[in-house]
Amino acid sequence: EIVMTQSPATLSVSPGERVTLSCRASQSVGFNLAWYQHKPGQAPRLLIYGASTTAIGVPDRFSGSGSGTEFTLTISSLQSEDFGVYYCQQYNNWLTFGPGTKVGIK
Amino acid sequence: EVQLVESGGVLVQPGGSLRLSCAASGFIFDDYAMHWVRQAPGKGLEWVAGITWNSGNIQYADSVKGRITISRDNAKSFLYLQMSALRAEDTAFYYCAKAAYESSAWIESWGQGTRVTVSS
């Protein structure tokens, strides 16, 4: 079983700031890594797949990088609507989600 | 437009059973793998089970293995989750999810979810 970890668990950020979220896999998943945003009362939203490909309709302030076991999601300039929990997910061997990073707005 | 509509979530006693359904529309259902993902109160997303386009490959999370069965009816465009021997820790919002391809891939679309509560 592939175990995913994320850091930090929570952070509070001011609008306009750059945000970097980290995700680590217990074994290599290649580029088979996706990122999702989840807000209360809503279905999760796909942001990134293939570690670095931005999904349709996702603002270009969101970007992903990494491969193997280390991945990063960057929000270049945080907007107020970007609050929520961000999950990484590997799909190299079925699916595993990370525990999430909760992003709050200062 | 892809639509995934879950149903079947109820209040059920520990040890009980129930079946969740997911009605899919807006895409060619049998071209894609499908998954169930859940979120317990105050917890993160947890993948529960997945099924490839032709039901040829099925997998479950260790936490539900032996108690849950995922299935699909491609003729009706329905996904199912049969749950038995339910425990309090199965209390969660259950999401039906469409993969990007016929086999292992990221989740492209999500339903709005259905609530399952296991309590006496």
HADDOCK unambig.tbl for C-alpha pairs under 7 A between the chains (distance, minus, plus):
assign (segid A and resid 34 and name CA) (segid B and resid 106 and name CA) 6.34 0.50 0.50
assign (segid A and resid 42 and name CA) (segid B and resid 112 and name CA) 6.78 0.50 0.50
assign (segid A and resid 43 and name CA) (segid B and resid 110 and name CA) 6.10 0.50 0.50
assign (segid A and resid 43 and name CA) (segid B and resid 111 and name CA) 6.54 0.50 0.50
assign (segid A and resid 43 and name CA) (segid B and resid 112 and name CA) 5.38 0.50 0.50
assign (segid A and resid 44 and name CA) (segid B and resid 110 and name CA) 6.86 0.50 0.50
assign (segid A and resid 46 and name CA) (segid B and resid 108 and name CA) 6.52 0.50 0.50
assign (segid A and resid 49 and name CA) (segid B and resid 106 and name CA) 6.70 0.50 0.50
assign (segid A and resid 91 and name CA) (segid B and resid 104 and name CA) 6.15 0.50 0.50
assign (segid A and resid 91 and name CA) (segid B and resid 105 and name CA) 5.55 0.50 0.50
assign (segid A and resid 91 and name CA) (segid B and resid 106 and name CA) 6.03 0.50 0.50
assign (segid A and resid 94 and name CA) (segid B and resid 104 and name CA) 5.65 0.50 0.50
assign (segid A and resid 95 and name CA) (segid B and resid 47 and name CA) 6.36 0.50 0.50
assign (segid A and resid 96 and name CA) (segid B and resid 47 and name CA) 6.24 0.50 0.50
assign (segid A and resid 97 and name CA) (segid B and resid 45 and name CA) 6.53 0.50 0.50
assign (segid A and resid 97 and name CA) (segid B and resid 46 and name CA) 6.32 0.50 0.50
assign (segid A and resid 97 and name CA) (segid B and resid 47 and name CA) 6.94 0.50 0.50
assign (segid A and resid 99 and name CA) (segid B and resid 44 and name CA) 5.73 0.50 0.50
assign (segid A and resid 100 and name CA) (segid B and resid 44 and name CA) 6.49 0.50 0.50
